[in-house]
Amino acid sequence: MQAVTEGDRRKEVRVLLDQIRTHPERDWTQARQRITILNKLIGGAAKPH
């Protein structure tokens, strides 16, 4: 099993945002929640502990 990196999270956010832009007619509630979580994880990784 490989560790998930910050780059992986950023890539997932980009993919989700691209899907939302491409298909705005769909219900993206879960994807938006995932984006929020990923952004918090990315933001937390950038802060020193």
N, C-alpha and C positions, 0 to 999 in steps of 0.2 A: 504494500500500500504506500502511495506517495503522499507527502504532506501537501496541503493546499497552500499556495503562496499568495501574496498580495497581488501579484500579476495575474494569477488565475481568477481572483475575485474581480479585478478590474475588467478582465476580458469578459467575464460573465455579465457584468453590468452593461458593457458595450453591446453585447449580443442581445440582451433583453431590451435595451432601449431601441436598438435597430428593429427588432420584431414589433415593438409597440408603434414605432413610426411607420412601418410598412403596412401594418394591419390595425389601424385605429378603431375599426368597427368591432373588434373582439373585446371580451371582458378580460382586462389585464390586472384585476385586483390582486391575485396571488403574485404575479410578476412584480408589481409595484411594491408589495410587502417584502419580497425577496431583495429588491433593489435597496430598500431602506435598510434592511439588515446588513447587506453587503457593504453599503456606504459607512455604516457604523463600525463594522469590522475593519474596513480600510482606514477610516479616520483614527480608530484606536491603535492601529499598528504604527501609525506615523508619530504618535505621541510617546515621549519617553516616560518610562515608569518610575 
